[in-house]
Amino acid sequence: MAVDPCTAGLEVYLVGGAVRDALLGRAVVECDWVVVGATPEVMESRGFRPVGKDFPVFLHPETHEEYALARTERKTGRGYHGFSFHAAPDVTLEDDLVRRDLTVNAMAQRPDGTLVDPFSGHADLEARLLRHVSDAFQEDPVRILRLARFTARYAPLGFRPADETKYLCQRMVADGEVDHLVPERVWQELDKTLTEPCPSAFFRVLRDCGALARLIPELDGAFTREITTVAGHRVNAGDHALAAVDTAAKVDGADGPVKLALVLGALDRDDLAPGHARSACQRLRTPNAYRALTLTYAAHRNTAHAADALGAEGMLQLLEACDAFRRPERFSAFLLAVSVDAVTAGTADTVTDYPPTRRLQACLDATRDISGGRFAKAGLKGPAIAEAVQKERLRAIERLPRPGD
């Protein structure tokens, strides 16, 4: 292996996720490095570019990978901003690793491939346990979110939080640390979670330690209420929502907005009080695209499930209420969420084999090109144009085959 002149003579270790994923046989997406015994001046003299304000992190001049000086941290206040960092040549590799969140993230590798594992992270990988490195875990409430997100990522491999880590998270919630998390930070971790293979695990970890009641109380409350599903049986609202988002994780095209709609949109159904989905979106400060689809799904999901029983007027009203003519892409995402909901409830075998959403899409396809332009050319004006468009769209829907035809 060729010697890298930028790091030659430095004590450099590969750390964190790259080591963890390599041991699991997973693809390594990015590499992070720790440099022991160096100073900012040494790094810059070798061409590294500083990027961090709170602690010294540098970008390699050629690979642009991150190289951080070994550092320690000390809690100085509440929440996750209350830290001071210390980086100096006397900080050891173990000093740096002990401040990390989980043992599986606190391993390092020397350039020759030798594993440095002072906290038994490799053993926890084999035992499929996510365990905190030290009690310093409780100083940063973001670590509860990260624990939940890692569980969502690795649950299909059998990983779960260690019992002592769950108890520590419960104590952090009781001590009020979670109350210092700002919505933007919660949303950042939640948004990442929606790309993981088992998103439900994120919410279940938060609920088990009491954090969900503080961060998304609308969702936490759904676990104590029953709903009537489209299949007509009684189920727990929270459990149904989490089952749906896990179903969506296996469906091509089910992106973040669809998955969030399945979780939060399910809060406004049957005997649950209306407005929970909107409240949760406001609490999390979700982006507009996520919020719009969630609220559309919450308001019109049940009507869509019953679409086969609707006449032409009912179908057109639903298309208009979902803003399908102006937002056809959002409407397609809405139909996908409804289909995933049906698969979860057992009333559809696949998302492409659900008659109500197929009929709704057919109605939109048959009417979306009917606009006021040609009626204006014919001399109609104002309300007369809107009335003509309405009648023409109704006739187009009426010409479509009805279920059972």
N, C-alpha and C positions, 0 to 999 in steps of 0.2 A: 504494500500500500504506500502510495506516495505521501511524503511528509508535507503537511500544510505549513508553508512558511509563516502564515499569520498566527498560528498557534504553536509553532515549534518552541519547545522549552517551557511551555505553560502547562500547569496541572489542570487538565480539562476532562470533564466527565459528561457523558450523555445522561440526562435525567428525565424523570417524570413519565409522561404518557408514552413516549417512544419506547422506553424500556418495558413498561407494562404491556403494551400491545404486541411487542416483539415476542415476549415470553408466552403470550396467549396465541401466537400464530396469526395475529391480525395484521392488516396492512398498517404501516407506520405513515401517518399523514404528514406530520411535521416533527422536527427535532429541536429540542431545547438543550442548552449546554450550560454547565456551571464551571466557572473558572476559580480555582482556589489559589490564594497567595499573590494575587495580582492587584493592581491599583488602576483607577481610571486613566491615569497618565500612561501606564504601560499599554493598556488596550488601545488608546487613541494613537499611540506611537506606531502601532502595528496596522493602522488603517481601519480599525473598528469605529463605527459611528454611534455615538450615544443617542439613546431614544427615551430613556426614562427620567422622570423628574423626581419621583419619590425614592427610587433606588436605582443603582447603576446597572442598566441593561444596554447592551451594544449589539449592533447588527454587523455580521461578518461582511467584509467589503466585497466578497465575490458570491457567496451562497445566500447572503442576507438572512441566514438563520440567527436566532437570538442566543447571545452569550451573556449570562448574568454573573456578576461577581458574587461569590458566596456571601451570604448575609444572614443576620439574625433579625428578629423583630420583637418589639415589646408593646404590650397593650397600654395605651395612654388614655382611652376614653371609651364611651359606649358605642355600640354599633360596629360597622365594618370600616369606618374611616379612622377610628381612633388607634392608630399604630405609628410607631416610629421604627425606622430601619437603621441597621448598622452594618456597613460593609467595610472590611479591612483585611489586610493580608493575614491576620491571625485567626480569622474565622475559618473553621475546619469544614470539611464536607459534611460530617455528621451534624455539626451545628446548623448547616443549611437545610439538611434533610428533615431534621426534627421539627421544623416549623411548618412542614407540609401537612395537608389535611388527612390523607388516608395512607395506610402502609403500602398499598399497591402503587401509590404515586410517589413513594419515598425511597425508591431504589435508584441506583446509579450504575453506570457501566464505564469501565476504563477503556481507553482506545484499543487495548488488546482483547476486549470482549469480556474481561473478568467482571462479574457482578458484585456490586457493593450493596449489601442489604442489611443494615444495622437494626431494622425494626421488623424483620421477618415478613416482608411484603410478599416474597415468593411463596412462602408457606400459606399465606392468606389467599393468594391467587389459586393455589391448588385446592384449598378448602372452600373456595368461592365465597369468601367473606370480605366485606367492605368494613374495615376497622380503622378507627382514628389512631393517629400516631401517638398523640399525647393529650393531656388535658388542655393544652393550648388550643385545641379544636374549638372549645367552647367560647373562645374570645372573638370569633368571627361568625356571625349568623349566616353569612353567605355559604358557609360550609354545609349547613343543613340543606340548602338548595342544591349544592354540588353533589352531596351524598345521594339526594333523591334523583338527580339527573344521571349519575353514574349507575344507579340501580336500574333506571329505565333503559340504559344502554346495554347493560350486561345481564339483566334478568333472564334473557333467553339462554344464557350459558349457565344459569343456576346460581348467580350471585345474589346475595342478600346482605343487608346491614348486620353487623355483629350485634349481639344483644347489648353489650356494654356501650356500644355507640348509640343505639336507640335510646338507652336510658340517659345518656349524656345529652342527646338532643331534647329529650323531654325536660331535662333540668334547664336547658338554655331557654326553652319556651316559657317555663315557669318563672325564670328570672327576668323575663322581658326583653331578652336580646333580640328576638325576632321582630319586636315592635319597632326596631330602629331601621329595618330594611325599607328602602324607598321603592315605590312602585316600579320605577324604571329598571331597578336591579332584579326584582322579582320577575318582571316580564322578560328580561334578557335570558334568564335561565329557563323560564317556561318555553319561550320561543325555540331555544335550542332543543329542549326536550321533545318538542313536537316532531323533530326529525329522527328521534330514536326509535328502535324497534318495538319497545314496550312502554309507551307513554304513561299508561295507567300506573305503573310502578312509582313514578314521580309523585303523583297525587296521594297514593297510598302511604308512602313513606312520610309525607307531610302530615297526613291525617293521623297516623300512628303516634307521632310525637306531639300532636296538638298544634302544629304550625299552620295547618290548613284553615283552622277556625280563625286564626289571626289574619291570614293573608288573603284567603278567598272564602269568607264565611258563608256566602251564598251556596257554594259548592259543598262545603262541609255539612250544611243543614240538609242538603238533598239526600244524604245517607240515612236520615231518620224518617223520610217520607216515602210512601208507596205511590206508584203511578200505574195507570193502565196503558200498556203498550199497544202497538198496532195489532199484535196477536191476541189481545184481549185478556192477557193474564197479568197478575199483579207482580210487580218487581220493585226493587229499590231503585229510586231515581239516580242516586250517585253511582251505584254499581252498573246500571244500564249505560250511563254516560261513559264510564271508563271502559266497559266492554266494547262500546262503539268506537272509541278512539283507538283501541288496539286493533279492531277490525280494519279501520282506515289505514293503519300503519302497514297493512299488507296489500293495499289497493293502489295500483298505479294511478297517478293523477291526483291523489288525495293529498293536497299540500297543507301548509300550516293553517290557513283560514278555514279549510274544511274540517280539520281536526279540532280546532278551537270551537267551531260551531257545534260540533257533536258533544263537546264537554259542557260548554256554557249554555248553548241553546236548549239543552235538555232541562234546564232549570225552570223554564216557563212552560209547564205542561200539566194538564189535568188539574189535580187538587193543589198544586203548588201555586203560591201567590205570584201574580204576574210582575214583571219588572226586574226579576233577579238577574237575568242575562245582561240587561243594560247596566245594572248596578255593578256587576262583576267586571264588565268591560271598562267602566269608568274607573273602578278601583285600580285595575291593572294598567290603565292608560294604554290600551291596546291601539295599534295603528288602525287607520280608517278602514282599510280593506278587510281586516279581521273583524272589526266591530260590525261593519255593514252586513257581512255574510252571517255572522252570529245572530244578529237581530232579525234578519230576514228568515233564517231557519227557525228561530224561536217563535216568531209570529205565525208562520205559514206551514210549518212542518206537518201538523195534523191534517190540515186541509189537503196538502199534497198526497198524503197517504190515502185519502178518500177520493182521489181524483177520478177514479173509474165510475163513481156514482154521480159525478157532476155533469150538468148539462152544459150546453155551449156558453151560456151566460156566466155560469160559475167558473168555467175554465178560463174565460177571458178576464173575469174579475181577478182571478188568482195571478194570471200573467201580469196584469197591470199592477196589482199590489206588490208583486216581486220586482217591479221595474224591469221586466224581462225584455221589453222592446228596446230600452236604452242601454241596458246592462246584460246582454245575452251571455257573456262569459261568467258573470256572477250567478246568473240563473242556472247555467250548466253546473257550476260548483254547488249550488243549492240542491239541484237534483241528485248530484253525486252523494251529498250528505244524507239526503232522504233515503237513497238506495242503500247506503251503508247502514243506516238505522234499521231498515227492513231486514237486511242480512243478519244483523245482530239479534233482531227479534225473532228470526226464524221464518219470516214470511216471504223471503226471497233467497234463492240459492246463490246468486251472484249479483253484483251491482248492475250488470247489463241485462238481467232477467227479472226486472220488477215492472209489471205492467203500468202502474200509475205514473212512474217517471217517464216511461217510454211514451205514454200518451201525452203527457205534458210537453215533452220535447217535440212531438209531432205537431201539436197545436201551435207551438211557437214557430216551427219551421213553415207551417202553412200560412202564417199570418204576418210574419216579421217584415215582409216586403210590401205589405199593404200600408201605404202612407198617404198623407194629404196632398202630395204633389199633383197627382193626376186629377184629383177632384177640383183642385184650384184651377187647373187648366180648363176644366169643363165649366168654369164660371161660378162654382160655389165659393162662399166666403164664411169666415169666422166659425161660429158654432155649427153651421151646416156641414163644414168640412169634417169636423170631429165626429158628427153624427154619421156621416157617410162612411168614414173609416171604421167606426164601431160596427155598423151593419155589415160591411163587407167582411170584416174579421169574423163576425159571428157566422156568416154564411160559409166561410172557409172551414171553420171548426165543425159546423153541422155536416159538411160533406165528408168529413173523416169517418172511417169505420168506428163503430162503438164496440166496447168490449162484448164479446159473444157473437158479434156479427159473422 
